[in-house]
């Protein structure tokens, strides 16, 4: 199963997210669930970098992606980052609707950060 954890601060700002595990929906190379989750999450990281100029702190290892949201002194760019991340969450929720047996999303809240 793929476990996705979205970490938000008390203002509901996404400060990090982690994706770990494998869906085991199909054989490696044919697993549309893993491919979908990977495309959405890596695409969000790439979009943040390309569209805002901010670089997320991302660690990508086999079966795990951990991303810490970049921040700027420019509130407009921070809002853009959040919009891209909220779009990622919506896309991941769509995957869960169809393949909830293979992927789960959990949101946690922390008092500090963001």
C-alpha positions, 0 to 999 in steps of 0.5 A: 500500500502507498501511504501519503502523509500531508503535514499542515500547520495550524493555519492549514498550510502544507509544510511537507508531505511524504509518500512511501510504499508500493501499491502492488496493484500490478507488476512493476512497470505495469502498476498504474496506481504507483505511476499515477501517484508518482506522476502527481507528486513528482509533477507537483514538486517540478511545478513548484520549482518551474512556476515559482522559482522556489526549490522544495527540499526533496528526498527521493529514494526507492519507494519513498518521497519526502518533500519540505515545502519551500517558503519565501518572503514573497507572500504571492509565491508562497500562495502559488506553492500552496495552490500547486500543493492543494491541486496535488492533494485533489489529484491524489484524492481522486486516485484514492476514490478509485484505488483506495485499497492501494493508496491512503492519505493521512493529514496531520497537523503541527503547531509550528512551521509554515 
